[in-house]
C-alpha cells in the first residue's frame, strides 16, 4: 500500500532539520505507527512519542536569504498543488489518487496561529484548502 499524506509545514518542518521539531514529530509518529503495523520496531523514545498540536509548533519560512536573492531574478515561490489539481501525474484531471489524504493535524491547524518565522500569522495553505474543497479526504486510521 502506498499512502501520500500531507502534513502542515515546509519540507524540513516535516522531515526534520529545524531546531523545533514538533511538526517533524507529528509526521514521524504517523510513519512509526503505520510501519509498526508491518513489524518494524522502534526505540521507546519514538514508540512512546507525545506530539503537540501542529499550531503549537514552529512553522518555518523556508525561503532563506539565498531564495530571497532568486526573487531579484523574478523567480517566485509557489505553493505546490495537491489533491485533484496536482499536475504532472498520469491521471485524469480532477481525480484523487487512492491513498492520498491530508493529516488531521494539518486540517485542524487551518486558521490558527503558528509560532512563525517571522511574526505570527494564520495558517491558511491555499493548496490544502483547495484540495479539501475538491474532495481530498482527511486521513483516518484503518
Buried (B, 14 or more C-beta within 10 A) or exposed (E): EEBEBBBBBBEBBBBEEBEBBBBBBBBBBBBBEBEEEEEEEBEEEBEEBEBEEBBBBBBBEBEEEEEEEEEEEEEEEEEEBBBBBBEEEEEEEEEBBEEBBBBBBBBBBBEBBBBBEEEEEEBEBEBBBBBBEEEBEBBEEE
